[in-house]
Amino acid sequence: MTISDESNSGVHHDSWIAVFALLLLFALTAAAPLTSLTGGDVAGEGSLLRQVGFIVIFGVAFVGVKGYSDLSKIIELPRSIILTLMFCAVTLYWAIDPEIGARRLILTCVIISTIFMLVHYLSIERSIEQARIVLSCVLLANFASVLLFPQYAIHQEEAFGDPGLAGDWRGIYPEKNAAGAITAFTIILYIFHAGASSVMYRAVIVGASFVFLYFSGSKTSFALVILSIIFGWIYSKYNSKYNHVIFWSLCFVLCVMGIIMMNYWDELLMPFSREDALTGRVQIWPIMIAYLSEHPFGAGFGSFWNIGADSPIYVYSMNKTWIKKITSAHNGYLDIASQIGLVGLGAVVITFVIIPLSDLAINATVYKPRGAIVFAILIFCIGHNFTESSILDRDNIVQIFFMFSLALLSTMRKESPLDTVSEEPSRSEAVAQKMYNEI
């Protein structure tokens, strides 16, 4: 039996429960910022609605994929992700608040497991289709709210708010960053790989998304989605036989960058010396670095921010009272390091950055149009975490799509590159498929 035959024989005709579960997961993810409006999470309580919701979705997914007949489906995760999550669990031993940390880690694991279960069961095409359905509905709701309720859907001037936000579109969301991120994912999922969607329909969705993203004023998401599209397009044209050229080119670029940084370090840092640089983020990051220098193993998973009076930020922020009111470092890598330490940060970077990007570059059997979606999402999520925090942050929108891209990539290793796609494969992909079929 060929790989293609195996995949086709594995198509599930009774998978409507799994489809429903994935739709629910994306819908609850899209609505997650709306359930955080009370601010209760600052004290570590979290949102009961979100917690119960994702546990229920896990149960529905478990039934949908027939997990009761094969319990191993619950942990259908790459070993690197399993080991990283296990390390996070170990850090609960020295966590400042192990109870809150454990609750956050359990919810994170439940969500990740649910995503991988459903994507593996439903296949890449059907999984992307469900994501597109929810994203297009959110886009429609965002535009409708701007037209019908502009006093809410558009940031207004506030007495003690940021005057720079006035006029920015946020749609149904409490702030523009969440609206910008989910709109960026809409662009990525519709611009690459047609699937069953017509070109005209995709063009309308992408165009409308760009309009909303522009008026949202979310500069990070706008810049990153352009970068992601460029990298996704490059990947779609990339041939793995040039890996050695790319490797030595990267080595050369890194050496040049290293020489420049050693000789012009002070000049490079000068733009960040202003306290208002990157909207104040440069005032938060030294605090995180100071904490890490004294606590290289971190505060324990989920035990740095939003744990009440025991949060280390109250000690390390000193006289910067406004920092005590925020809920993240606006840098996912510093945030994860502050929780699980420098060793944990290394594990996270290897697991969620180096391994998937290397896999995409090396794996010659990945069907390029679908691989481009994964590559573009990865670029966006990796870049987004330099100015926002989402890595291993439960149901954060960017975190969910980060894990979704990894689940798609994991499924690509199992599926034939020619399965359930409408586009014609390139000659190299056809040759790769023929080699597999002859095994």
URBELLIN-V194798 format. One record per residue. SS is DSSP state (~ for helix, > for strand, _ for the rest). NEAR is the number of other C-alpha atoms within 10 Angstrom. Layout:
ss/near
SS/NEAR
SS/NEAR
This chain:
ss/near
_/8
_/14
~/20
~/18
~/12
~/13
~/15
~/14
~/9
_/12
_/12
_/13
_/7
_/10
_/18
~/13
~/16
~/25
~/23
~/15
~/27
~/28
~/20
~/20
~/26
~/22
~/18
~/21
~/23
~/22
~/17
~/19
~/18
~/14
~/15
~/16
_/12
_/10
_/14
~/12
~/16
~/18
~/15
_/20
_/15
_/20
_/17
~/9
~/12
~/19
~/18
~/12
~/15
~/22
~/15
~/15
~/22
~/24
~/15
~/20
~/28
~/24
~/16
~/23
_/26
_/16
~/15
~/12
~/10
_/10
~/11
~/11
~/20
~/19
~/16
_/19
_/20
_/13
~/11
~/15
~/17
~/15
~/15
~/19
~/20
~/12
~/17
~/24
~/19
~/14
~/24
~/23
~/12
~/15
_/23
_/22
_/21
~/19
~/14
~/21
~/24
~/20
~/16
~/22
~/22
~/16
~/19
~/21
~/16
~/20
~/22
~/27
~/21
~/26
~/29
~/25
~/26
~/27
~/26
~/22
~/23
~/24
_/22
~/22
~/17
~/18
~/22
~/21
~/18
~/19
~/20
~/21
~/14
~/21
~/24
~/18
~/11
~/21
~/21
~/15
~/14
~/21
~/21
~/15
~/20
~/18
~/13
~/10
_/13
~/17
~/12
~/16
~/25
>/25
_/23
_/18
_/13
_/10
_/7
_/6
_/11
_/11
~/12
~/11
~/19
_/14
_/17
_/20
>/30
_/29
_/29
_/25
_/22
_/18
_/20
~/22
~/20
~/22
~/26
~/29
~/22
~/21
~/27
~/27
~/25
~/25
~/25
~/23
~/23
~/25
~/20
_/21
_/22
_/17
_/18
_/12
_/12
_/9
~/12
~/9
~/12
~/17
~/14
~/12
~/20
~/21
~/14
~/18
~/24
~/19
~/13
~/24
~/27
~/16
~/15
~/26
_/20
_/23
~/13
~/17
~/26
~/19
~/14
~/21
~/29
~/16
~/16
~/24
~/22
~/13
~/18
~/27
~/19
~/14
~/20
~/19
~/12
_/15
_/15
~/17
~/11
~/11
~/13
~/10
~/11
~/13
~/11
~/11
~/12
~/12
~/12
~/12
~/12
~/12
~/12
~/11
~/11
~/13
~/12
~/12
~/14
~/9
~/10
_/11
~/12
~/11
~/10
~/12
~/11
~/9
~/12
~/15
~/12
_/13
_/13
_/12
~/12
~/13
~/9
~/14
~/18
~/17
~/20
~/20
~/16
~/14
~/19
~/21
~/15
~/12
~/19
~/19
~/13
~/9
_/16
_/18
_/20
_/27
_/28
_/26
_/33
_/30
_/29
_/27
_/25
_/25
_/21
~/16
~/12
~/15
_/19
_/21
~/23
~/17
~/13
~/17
_/17
_/11
_/10
_/12
~/10
~/8
~/20
~/19
~/12
_/14
_/16
_/19
_/25
_/22
_/21
~/24
~/22
~/22
~/27
~/28
~/27
~/30
~/28
~/31
~/23
~/20
~/13
~/23
~/22
~/15
~/20
~/25
~/14
~/16
~/19
~/20
~/15
~/12
~/13
~/19
~/17
~/10
~/14
~/20
~/20
~/15
_/12
_/18
_/22
_/23
_/23
~/25
~/21
~/24
~/24
~/28
~/27
~/27
~/28
~/28
~/29
~/25
~/20
~/28
~/31
~/20
~/20
~/23
_/19
_/16
_/15
_/20
_/23
_/26
_/24
_/25
_/19
_/22
_/25
_/19
~/22
~/28
~/21
~/25
~/23
~/23
~/22
~/23
~/25
~/25
~/26
~/23
~/25
~/20
~/18
~/22
~/13
~/13
_/22
_/23
_/24
_/18
_/17
_/17
_/17
_/11
_/12
_/9
_/16
_/11
~/9
~/13
~/19
~/16
~/13
~/16
~/21
~/13
~/10
~/14
~/14
_/9
_/8
